[in-house]
Amino acid sequence: MISTRMTEPNTRFSTFLTAAVLLLLSACRTEKSNSADTANSAENGLRVALLTPGPISDQGWNAGAYGGLMRIKDSLSARVSHIQTKTPAEFDENFRLDGEQGYAIVIGHGFE
């Protein structure tokens, strides 16, 4: 019974995270008139990064976020990245690093 209760919030959260990213992507979508731009866009693909303040094996907060990231990967064929940070300063550093590496969406999952 306890494992069922632990799974439900994670499933709800990962579903929420997936829906939020899909909504964000649909709001930011623009029409491409040049076929070369469209081919280049499809070739590069969507890149989504996740930063967590703890391990994804916690079967709670971070595991739910990672589950959402995996749903994004599976449903949108996105390239994904996950980094576990140790300090709030690492969040800032990794936000910049992921942006420089071309990640369109970087999710900072935590209170940091």
Residue pairs with C-beta under 8 A, 6 or more apart in sequence:
6 59
6 60
9 60
9 64
10 59
10 60
10 63
10 64
10 67
11 64
11 67
13 64
13 65
13 67
13 68
14 64
14 65
14 67
14 68
14 70
14 71
15 68
15 71
16 68
17 64
17 65
17 68
17 69
17 71
17 72
17 107
18 68
18 71
18 72
18 75
21 48
21 68
21 72
21 76
21 105
22 76
24 105
25 46
25 76
32 38
32 41
44 102
45 77
45 78
45 79
46 76
46 77
46 78
46 79
46 104
46 105
47 78
47 79
47 80
47 81
47 101
47 102
47 103
47 104
47 105
48 69
48 72
48 73
48 78
48 79
48 80
48 81
48 103
48 104
48 105
48 106
48 107
49 80
49 81
49 82
49 83
49 94
49 98
49 103
49 105
49 106
49 107
50 65
50 66
50 69
50 80
50 81
50 82
50 83
50 106
50 107
50 109
51 82
51 83
51 84
51 85
51 91
51 94
51 95
51 98
51 106
51 107
51 108
51 109
51 110
52 62
52 65
52 66
52 82
52 83
52 84
52 85
52 109
52 110
53 62
53 84
53 85
53 91
53 109
53 110
53 111
53 112
54 61
54 62
54 84
54 110
55 62
55 84
56 62
56 63
56 65
56 66
56 82
56 84
57 63
61 109
62 84
62 109
65 107
65 109
66 82
69 80
69 82
69 107
70 80
72 78
72 80
73 79
73 80
81 98
81 101
81 103
83 94
83 98
85 91
85 94
85 110
85 112
87 112
88 112
91 108
91 110
91 112
94 106
95 106
95 108
98 106
99 106
